[in-house]
Amino acid sequence: MSYAMSAALQEAVFTNLSGNGALVALVAGIYDAPPAGDSTPPIGTYITLGDEVAKDRSSAGHSGCTLDFEVNVHSDFAGYSAAKEVAGLVVDSLDWADLTLSRGALVNLKFLKSRARRGAAPETRRIALVFRAILDDGTI
């Protein structure tokens, strides 16, 4: 298994989302983690790249993995509508996307599921979007 492709996938996902003008216009930012400078999260709606789980997909002569990862939409708005609009754009941007990786190749990327939940102020809404990427690092 080559977990080294995880960083390449994260970079490609970030680049894809950051390049989506409609999405960028609706959010306060897209982060690996929210800025910690003033210890308060951004105001409004923003995106963070979240947890991931990798599983080996290697064979005797081939290296690869399946990577399930989260993209989280955070919002301080009272209802879900702002977060759901952003979540929809994230899914539209990533589901079946053909991303170029700096290491390995993306075989498949698809949306698996989401979970919307209420949070404590200042984050009153969070939607966790889970995607599955199948990655190929080539012949061993």
N, C-alpha and C positions, 0 to 999 in steps of 0.2 A: 504494500500500500504506500502511496505517496501523499502524505498529509501536507507536503510542501505546496501542493496546488491550492490549498485553502486560502493562503494569502493572495495568490493570483486571482482567485475567484472573488474575494472580497474587494480587491482593487477594481475589477471589472464591473461588479455590481455598483460600487460607489460611482464610478465613471458614468455608467448607464443612467443612474438616477439623477446625478448632477447635470447631465446633458439633456434632461427632459424639461424643457422650458415651462410647460404647463404645470408640472409638479413643483418646480423651483419657485414659481410665482405664488404658490399657496402655502409654502412652509417657511419657517424662520431659519431653517438649516437642515443639513443632512450630516450626521455625525457617526463616527465609530463609537464615541461616548459624548454626552453633552459637555460643553465647555465647563471646566471646573474653576475658572478664574474667580468668580464672585460667589460660588457655591449655590447658586440658584439656577434652575433650568431655564432655557429660553422661554420667552413669552409667546403664546399662540400655539401653533401646531408645528411640530418638528419630527424628524425621522432619526432613529438610531439603528445601526446594524447590531443584531443581537446574538443570542446563543446559537451554537451549532453542534451537530453530532455527525461524526464521520464514521463510515463503515468501509472496510476493505472490499474491493471488487477485483482483486488481482487474480491472475491465474499463473500457471507455471512460467509462462513467457511474457506476461503482460502486467503492467502496473496500473492500478486505477482505484477510485473510491467513489462512494456515494456520500454526498454531503447534504444533510438537511440543515437549513439555516433560517433564522428569523430576521425579518425587517419589521421594526416596531414603529408605529405611528402614535405619537404622544400629543395630547391636546389639553388645553386649559379651558376650552369652551364647555358650556353646560350640557349641550346635547351631543349626540354622536354624528350629526350631519357633516361637520367639518372634517372629522377624523375619517369618516367613511369615504368622503370625496377623495381625500389624499390616498387612502388605502386602495381605492379603485384604480387610481392612476399608477400606483406602485405595481399592482398586479398587471395592469395593461402594459407597463414598461418591461417587466421581467418575464412574464409567462411566455415560454417558448422562445425567449430572446436568443439570438445568436451572438454571444459575447466572445471576444478574442481575449485569451489569457496570456500572460507573460510566461507562464510555464504550463505545459500540458494543453489539453483541448477539452472544451465543453462539448459533451456528447448530447446532453439533454438538460433542459431547465424548465421545471414546471411548478405551478402553484399547487400546494397540497391542501392547506386549510388555514383558517383564521380563528382568532379568539378575541372578542371585544369584551372589555370589562371596565368597570368604574374604578377610579383611583382616588387617592387622597389629594387634596389641594396642595400645590397648584396644578398638578396633573389630574384632571377630573375624568379623562377618558384615555384608554390605551387599546390599540388594536395590534395584536401580534399576528403577522403574516408568516406562514411557514412555506418555504420553497424547497424543492429537492433538485440538486444538481448531480448529474453523473459525469465524472471527470476521468479522463484517460491521460496517463503520463507516458504512454508508448511502450515499446518492447523493452523488456529487462535485458 
